[in-house]
Amino acid sequence: MKKWITAIVCIIIITAFGLLVYFNIDAIKSNSTLYTKEQMDEAYKTGYNDGLKNEQDYIYQINEFSTKIKELESTIDKLTQYVSENEELKTTIKNLQLQIEQLKATIKYYEELIKNEEDKNIVFVNFYVNEEIVKSVAVKIGGIVPSTEIPEIEETEYLIFNGWEYNGEFVDLNTFTIDNSIDLECNLTYFYLVTFNVNEEIIDTQKIEEGKFARVPDSPQKDGYVFKGWSLNNSIVDVASFLINNDVEFNAIFENTNIIIYKDINNQKYEIKSVDDYFYWKTFNCPVDKSSIVYIEIPSCFNRINLGQFFKNVEQIILPETIKQLDDNCFGECNKLTTITLPKSIETVGRKIFKNCSLLSRIIILNPDLNLQEYPFEGCASILTIEYYGNKQQWNEKEYDNLYDLNDSLNAKKIIIECLDGSIIYE
């Protein structure tokens, strides 16, 4: 009897639980739109959205369906305890599992719609520097560019960053909202170094903004020459109207005026204009005695020189880069001369060019190919140094054996040739 009572109670409980599940499933069905695989495929093709309006609707429905899936899975777990050989319960469980799969398919569909909506809301901000793109940033429509995504521009003394421009107008990226894909151009100010040289020496440097003009310095002065202007690439330019778009180096250009500059023992300066290209002592007319002259600057109109023996007290002689020939005994008797530079332009020299220059102790020879003639240093200082702009081999190839007269007690006793790679000594 007890067995029958127990069996009847179990049947009642199972039936009641089945009815509860049945009505719960019906409730789920009545409150949800569920799709078969075929329906989902068709939905993807047609863009069917179940009447939902925006991303928030999709997210809300996904959350609702996820909750229902959990409820169904819990119901299946409970039913499984009683399924045994009950075919009706097995069918109910299969139906519930099908409902779960349909709910998951619907969630996947909604997630795909959300992704598509997000893609539609993304635009791109392209950053350009000097017309070259340096970065592209994805931004939601109506949003702003994150500060961490804005390219950093390194500034220097000659490069100033002014900001970002859109359609020629500056924008504040901290507040500028993006409604569509746009290009932003970096606004930079460049500065360039402008140098002014006179005789290979810098007299002025300026930092000039790109597209501006340099300030014209005062015209430089050079004795015996007239300043003609500033040159760039060997052509005279108008600095005041020359736009600066890169580093520029201007060089002063002077024109020879055939003016010989000299000074006397009282440091009185004189100027003599010459109409010749041969500086010859006989044609050198000046209002003072030649023996009183201590300084001579020879202009570039001359290519040949012969001072003769009348400038005994001259202490300094400046030779131009145009000199090609020094005559015999050219600086003879200049016994106050201590140092002289022979320009690279000199091609030939005569005999005994420094005869009896008793204080001459240093000679600079810029042309390594220059060949000295016999007895060039006759009567020079006891120790004479020659700074030679060539190497020892070049000097030795000249095979000098007559630099001075060994029998003359007034000649130099020691000559030091300072070459680029060492010294040669005669004594």
Residue pairs with C-beta under 8 A, 6 or more apart in sequence:
14 82
14 86
14 89
17 78
17 79
17 82
18 88
18 89
18 92
21 75
21 79
21 92
21 96
22 92
24 71
24 75
25 72
25 75
25 92
25 95
25 96
25 99
28 68
28 71
28 72
28 99
29 99
32 64
32 65
32 68
32 103
32 106
33 50
33 106
34 99
34 102
34 103
34 106
35 43
35 102
35 105
35 106
35 109
36 102
37 105
40 105
40 106
40 108
40 109
42 48
43 109
44 109
44 112
49 113
50 61
52 58
52 61
52 110
52 113
54 117
55 114
55 117
55 118
58 110
58 111
58 113
58 114
58 117
59 114
61 106
61 110
62 107
62 110
62 111
65 103
65 106
65 107
66 107
68 103
69 100
69 103
69 104
72 96
72 99
72 100
72 103
73 100
75 96
76 93
76 96
76 97
79 89
79 92
79 93
79 96
80 93
82 89
83 89
83 90
83 93
121 140
121 141
122 138
122 139
122 140
122 141
123 138
123 139
123 140
123 141
123 178
123 179
123 180
123 181
123 182
124 136
124 137
124 138
124 139
124 181
125 136
125 137
125 139
125 145
125 178
125 181
125 182
125 184
126 133
126 135
126 136
126 181
126 182
126 183
126 184
127 133
127 134
127 135
127 136
127 137
127 150
127 151
127 164
127 184
127 186
128 134
128 183
128 184
128 185
128 186
129 151
129 153
129 186
129 188
130 186
130 188
131 185
134 151
135 149
135 151
137 145
137 146
137 149
139 145
139 178
140 178
141 178
141 179
141 180
142 177
142 178
142 179
143 177
143 178
144 173
144 174
144 175
144 176
144 177
144 178
145 173
145 176
145 178
147 173
147 174
150 164
150 173
151 186
153 161
153 186
153 188
155 161
157 191
157 207
158 190
158 191
158 192
158 193
158 207
159 188
159 189
159 190
159 191
160 188
160 189
160 191
161 186
161 187
161 188
162 170
162 187
162 188
162 189
163 170
163 171
163 187
164 170
164 171
164 173
164 184
164 185
164 186
164 187
165 171
165 184
165 185
165 186
165 187
166 176
166 182
166 183
166 184
166 185
170 187
171 184
189 209
189 210
190 209
190 210
191 207
191 208
191 209
191 210
192 207
192 208
192 210
192 244
192 245
192 246
192 247
192 248
193 205
193 206
193 207
193 247
193 248
194 205
194 206
194 207
194 208
194 214
194 244
194 247
194 248
194 249
194 250
195 202
195 204
195 205
195 247
195 248
195 249
195 250
196 202
196 203
196 204
196 205
196 217
196 230
196 250
196 251
196 252
197 203
197 249
197 250
197 251
197 252
198 220
198 222
198 251
198 252
199 222
199 252
203 217
203 220
204 217
206 214
206 215
208 214
208 244
209 244
210 244
210 245
211 243
211 244
211 245
212 243
212 244
213 239
213 240
213 241
213 242
213 243
213 244
214 239
214 242
214 244
214 248
214 250
216 230
216 239
216 240
219 227
220 227
220 252
221 227
222 254
223 259
223 261
223 297
224 256
224 257
224 258
224 259
224 260
224 261
224 271
224 297
224 299
224 300
225 254
225 255
225 256
225 257
225 259
225 299
225 300
226 254
226 255
226 257
227 252
227 253
227 254
228 236
228 253
228 254
228 255
229 236
229 237
229 253
230 236
230 237
230 239
230 250
230 251
230 252
230 253
231 237
231 250
231 251
231 252
231 253
232 242
232 248
232 249
232 250
232 251
236 253
237 250
239 250
242 248
256 299
256 300
256 301
257 273
257 299
258 273
258 274
258 275
258 299
258 301
259 271
259 272
259 273
259 274
259 299
260 271
260 272
260 273
260 274
260 279
260 284
260 296
260 297
260 298
260 299
261 269
261 270
261 271
261 295
261 296
261 297
261 299
262 269
262 270
262 272
262 286
262 293
262 295
262 296
262 297
263 269
263 270
263 293
263 294
263 295
264 270
264 288
264 292
264 293
264 294
265 292
265 294
265 313
268 288
270 286
270 287
270 288
272 284
272 285
272 286
274 299
274 301
274 302
276 283
276 301
276 302
277 301
277 302
277 303
277 304
278 302
278 303
278 304
278 305
278 306
279 298
279 302
279 304
279 305
279 306
279 307
280 306
280 308
281 290
281 306
281 307
281 308
281 310
281 311
282 308
284 290
286 293
290 310
290 311
291 310
291 311
291 312
291 313
292 313
293 311
293 313
293 314
294 313
294 314
294 315
294 316
294 336
295 314
295 315
295 316
296 307
296 311
296 314
296 316
296 317
296 318
297 318
298 305
298 317
298 318
298 319
298 320
298 323
299 320
300 320
300 321
300 322
301 322
302 320
302 322
302 323
303 322
303 323
303 324
303 325
304 323
304 324
304 325
304 326
304 327
305 319
305 323
305 325
305 326
305 327
305 330
306 326
306 327
306 328
306 329
306 330
307 314
307 317
307 330
307 331
307 332
307 334
308 329
308 332
308 333
309 329
309 332
309 333
310 333
311 333
311 334
312 333
312 334
312 335
312 336
313 336
314 334
314 336
314 337
315 336
315 337
315 338
316 337
316 339
317 331
317 334
317 337
317 340
319 340
319 341
319 342
319 343
320 343
321 343
321 344
321 345
322 345
323 343
323 345
323 346
324 345
324 346
324 347
324 348
325 346
325 347
325 348
325 349
326 342
326 346
326 348
326 349
326 350
326 353
327 350
327 353
328 350
328 351
328 352
328 353
328 373
329 350
329 351
329 352
329 353
329 355
330 349
330 350
330 353
331 337
331 340
331 353
331 354
331 355
331 357
332 352
332 353
332 354
332 355
332 356
332 357
333 355
333 356
333 357
334 354
334 357
334 360
335 356
335 357
335 358
335 359
336 359
337 357
337 359
337 360
338 359
338 360
338 361
338 362
339 360
339 361
339 362
339 363
339 364
340 360
340 362
340 363
340 364
341 363
341 364
341 366
342 349
342 363
342 364
342 365
342 366
342 367
342 370
343 366
343 367
344 366
344 367
344 389
345 367
346 367
346 370
347 367
347 370
348 371
349 370
349 371
349 372
349 373
349 376
350 373
351 373
351 374
351 375
351 376
352 373
352 374
352 375
352 376
352 378
353 372
353 373
353 376
354 360
354 363
354 376
354 377
354 378
354 379
354 380
355 375
355 378
355 379
356 378
356 379
356 410
357 379
357 380
357 381
358 379
358 380
358 381
358 410
359 381
360 377
360 380
360 381
360 384
361 380
361 381
361 383
361 384
361 385
362 384
362 385
362 386
362 387
363 384
363 385
363 386
363 387
364 386
364 387
364 389
365 386
365 387
365 388
365 389
366 389
367 389
368 388
368 389
368 390
368 391
368 394
369 390
369 394
371 398
372 398
372 400
372 403
374 402
375 402
375 403
375 404
375 405
376 403
376 404
377 384
377 403
377 404
377 411
377 412
377 415
378 404
378 405
378 408
378 410
378 411
379 408
379 410
379 411
380 404
380 411
380 412
381 412
382 412
382 413
382 414
383 412
383 413
383 414
383 416
384 412
384 414
384 415
384 416
385 415
385 416
385 418
386 415
386 416
386 417
386 418
387 418
388 395
388 417
388 418
388 419
388 420
389 420
390 419
390 420
391 419
391 420
391 421
392 417
392 419
392 421
392 422
392 424
394 419
395 417
395 419
395 424
396 424
403 415
403 426
404 411
404 412
404 415
405 411
413 427
414 425
414 426
414 427
415 425
415 426
415 427
416 423
416 424
416 425
416 426
417 423
417 424
417 425
417 426
